[in-house]
Amino acid sequence: MRKLTHEEISLNRNSLENLDQVKKLPVYVILDSIRSSYNVGSIFRTSDGAMIEKLFLCGYTPSPLKKEVLKTALGSEKSVDWEYVKDAKVLIAKLKSNGIKIGALELTESSLTNYNFSKINFPIALIVGNEITGVSQDLLDLCDFSLEIPQFGTKQSLNVAVAYGVSIFDLRRVFDN
């Protein structure tokens, strides 16, 4: 086993110039009032890795105009289509009117595990909520479903950027199979 060089890895990657030809994962991600710029930057980078359709920053979620977001995004703010929309409710109504199902990454009384998600559910918008309070009840009331990541330890949740990474790559796996 030999570790690949950066040049070898780059041969199998897309470039900014050909992103319009790449088949994207039909997932729109809504970040609602994420506090940490570093979490947002990490989510940008993960969104590039999964090649999502679009990332929406809502509420007080910091944008790539902040240096802390750029530090962890590592340039992915150029490859991920993103937009700031102050009110997530307005955005959700617009997405729903376009036939997109709305889901939340949240523990609810009727959550699906990532294991039980089906390809027929795409396209979707996935709401990722605040690090402390999660997805607000007023946004949950607009959702068609919620997804949870099973926890086997003593803690109730994962870091928001980690939880997003687990979920988005599970969604990628479901969509690609």
Buried (B, 14 or more C-beta within 10 A) or exposed (E): EEEEEEEEEEEEEEEEEEBEEEEBBBBBBBBBBBBBBBBBBBBBBBBBBBBBBBBBBBBEBBBBEEEBBBEBBEEBBEBBEBEBBEEBBEBBEEBBEEEBBBBBBBBBEEBBEBEEBEEEBBBBBBBBBBBEEBBBEEBBEBBEBBBBBEEEEEEEBBEBBBBBBBBBBBBBEBBEE
